Amino acid sequence: MSAKILDGKAIAASIRAEIKDEIANDDIKCGLAVVLVGEDEASKVYVRNKIKACADTGIKSYAYYLQQSTEEDEILQLIDALNNDSNIHGILVQMPLPSHINEKKIISAIDPSKDVDGFCAINLGKLFLGEKDVLAPCTPSGIIEILKRSNIEISGKRAVVVGRSNIVGKPAAFLMLKENATVTIAHSKTQDLGLITSSADILIVAAGKQELITQNMVKKGAVVIDVGIHRTENGLKGDVQFDEVSKVAQAITPVPGGVGPMTIAMLLKNTLNAAKKFKSV
């Protein structure tokens, strides 16, 4: 048995094309502000990719590059100005922030209607309540799109999410519940982790631990979504032992080229949805 490769890169390209067409055909004005504080090289790459993705789809980007020493109050003042700027429909503050900045305080300052990362308490609360009109975190939203666009049935399936972060694990569990899956959340303190993961029809792994999931931890015929990404001497690796797990899984996302490209695609989709909602007010 050889698993079907779930091509997140191709699915993301389709979503971006849909966004581009909708913006052009409906003449939607769409603006995304990206704030980067400091000199973190990985963050710089992520910001460049996001700005390029905006240009490719017709979303106008506004980049704000702040020095490492920037005080918290200065960032809060910038966010307040962006909240009140009608040309800006989405605000993204690139994480991580320097250690002297309170990330929760910064996230909380963003207008929930412009919180296209979906990280603020109000948007996470709406997700918990199962509301339809919510800006959900991008990576979990991308996972749902991969499954749906790959014609993988979610309703009634047993899903296991390994990881409990506010960015991926918890929102992924709630989005799967919204799609009528039966969901179990496992994590680093879970006893007999393999017993839990091997019960999953759909296994979502966002543990942040390289190649944690081995072949004997996966049920034959399961769908495996690998959110992890680790830089090694042999290239990028995920949280799943891809080569071995591929022998028993029905379908699996690769690293790279799986969930990663979907995160930016869903950021663009959230920005478009925020702009459409602003236009309708």
N, C-alpha and C positions, 0 to 999 in steps of 0.2 A: 504494500500500500504506500502510495506517495501522495502527500498532502497537496491540495490546491493552494497556490500562492495568492494571497489576497493583496493585490497591487494597490497600495495606498497612494502611490505617486500618480497612477493613472486616474484613480477615483478623484483625487484632489484636483487634477487638471480639468476633469469634467465639471466639478463644482465651480472652479474659477472661471471656466468658459461660460457657465450659466450666469454667474454674477456679472461678468463683463457684458453679456447680451442684455441682461435686465437693466443695468445702469444706462447703457446706450439707448436701448429701445424706449425706455420710460423716462429718459432724461432726468435721472435721479442725481441730485447733488449729494455727494458722499465724502466726508472728511474724517481722517483718522490722525490723531495726535499721538506720537510715540516719544516717550521721555526716557532718556538714558542718563543715569548718574554714575560717573566713574569711568574707569579704563578697563573693565573686564573684557578680555578679548572675545570670549564666547558670546557675551552679550552683544558686543559690536557686530558680530556675524549675524546673530538672530535679528538685530534691528535692521541691518542692511537687507536681509532676506525679506523682511516684512515690508520695507519701503519699496523694494523691487516688485513684490507681489501686488502692492497697491497700484503702482504705475501700470502693471500689466492688465489690471482689471478695470481701470478708470476711477479708482478711489484716490482722492487727493490726500497726500500725506504731509504732515507737519512734524518735523523732527526737532527735538529739543535736547541738545547735548550739554549736560551740566558736569562741572568738575567734581572730583571725588570729595572735595572738602565742602561742597554745597551744604548749607544748613537746612534742617528739616523745614523751618518756617518758609524758606525761599521756595522749596518744592510745593508746599501747601498753597502758597500764593499763586504759583503757576497753575496748579490744578484748579483753583478757584476761578482764575481767568479763563481757563479752557472750559470749565463747566458753564460759563456764561457767554461763550463764543458760539453763535448760531451756525458758524461754518464747520464746527467740530461736532461730529456725531458719535465718535468713539475716542476713548482715552485709554492708552496702554502705558503703564509704567513698567519698564523692563526690570525683572528680578534676576539675581538678587540685588538688593540695595546695599550701600556701605553700612558697616556695623553701627554707626552712630545714628542711623535713620530707623525709625519705628515703621516697619513694613505695614503692620495692621492699620496704623494711623493714616498712612498714605492711601492705602486701598479704600479705607472708610471715607476718605475725603472726596473720592470720585463720585460724581452724580450717578446713581444706579442705572439711569437710562442711557448713560454713556460708558458704562463698565463692560466693555466688550470682551474682557478676559473672564467675566462672570465670577469674580472672586469675592465681591463684597457680600456682607451678611444678608442684605435685602434680597439679592439675586439668588444666593444659596438657599435662603428661606423660601422663596417662591418655588425653587426646584424641589425642595422638601415637600411643599404643599401640593406639588403636581400641577402647578399652573402652566398653561400652554404658552403664554406670552412671557417668556423668560430668556434672559441672556445667560445661557449655561456655559460652564467652562469649556474651552475649545477642544482639549484633547479627548475628554469623555464624549463630547458631541460628535467628534470625528470617528470614534469607535462605533457609535450607533450607525453613522452613515456608511462605514465600511460594511457592517453586517447587512444593512438593508439593501445597499446597492450591489451586494454580492448574492442577493436572494437567499440569505440565511435566516431561517425562521427564529424569532426570539420568543414570541408568545408561548407560554407553557413550558419553556425549556428551563433546565436547572443551570444557573449561572453562578460561577464562583469568581469573586474579585479578590486578588491577592494584593493588598495594599490599602491603607486607610487615610491617605493624605486628603486634605481639603481641595487639592487641585485636581486629582485624578480619581483616587480610590473611592471616596465617599460619593462624589457626584456621579461616577460611573455606575455605582450600585443603584442610586436613585433613578437614573435614566433607564437602566435595565428594568427596574420595577415598573416604571411608567409604561414600558413596552410589554408588561405582563410576564416577565420572567420571574422565576423563583430564585431569590438571590441570597447567597451566603458571602459574608466578608471574612477573609482570613488575613493574617498579618504575621509579623515577626515573632509574636508570642503564641501563635497558634500551635497547639500540640497535635502531633500526627498530621502535619500539613499535607503530606502526600495522600492520606486517606480522604481529606477534604477535596483536594484538587482533582483526584481521580474520579470524583462523583459528578464532575461538571460536563454538561453538554457544550457550554461555552465558558472558556477559561480566559479571564482577563488578568494579566500579570503586570502590576505596577509596583513592584516591591523595592526597586532600586538596588537589587543585589544581582550581580552578574551571573547568568546561567544557573539561577536557583532551581528552575523547573527542569527535571530530567524526564526521560521517556517513561519510566515506571510511575510517574506522578500524574500521567495524563491518560484519560480513558480513550480507548480505541474509537475513532470516529468523531472525536471532539473537535470543536473549533477553538483555536488558540490565538489570542490577541496579545502580542508582546509590546508593552509600552516602554520597556527599559531601553536605555542607550548608554553604552560604556565604551570609552576610547581605550583600545589596547594596542599592543605592538602588531597584532594580527588584524587590525581594522576595528570597525565598530561591532560590538556584541550587544545582545539584549539580555533580558532576565530569563530567557528560555534557551535551552540547548537546542538550537534550531535543527541541526542535522539529524539528531537522534529523535526528537519529538516529531519531526516531519514524517517519520516512518509509521507513526500510529495515528496522527491527527488527520481529520478530514480536510481541514483548511487551516492555514497559519499565515500570520503577517511576518514579513521579513524585517530584519534590521541591518542596514537602513532600508527605506523605501516602503515602510508599512504605515504605522501610525504617525510618524514624524511629519510628513507632508500634509497630513489632514489637519494638524493643529493650526497652521497658517491659513488653510482654506476655510476653516470654521471661524477663525478670527475675522476674515473678510466677510463671511456670511453674517456674523453678528453685527459688524459695522453697517452692512447694507440694511439689515433688519432695523437697527437703531435709527438709521436715516429715514427709512420708510415710515416708521412710527412718528418721528419728529415732523415729517411732512404732513401726516394725517391729523396732527393736533391743531 
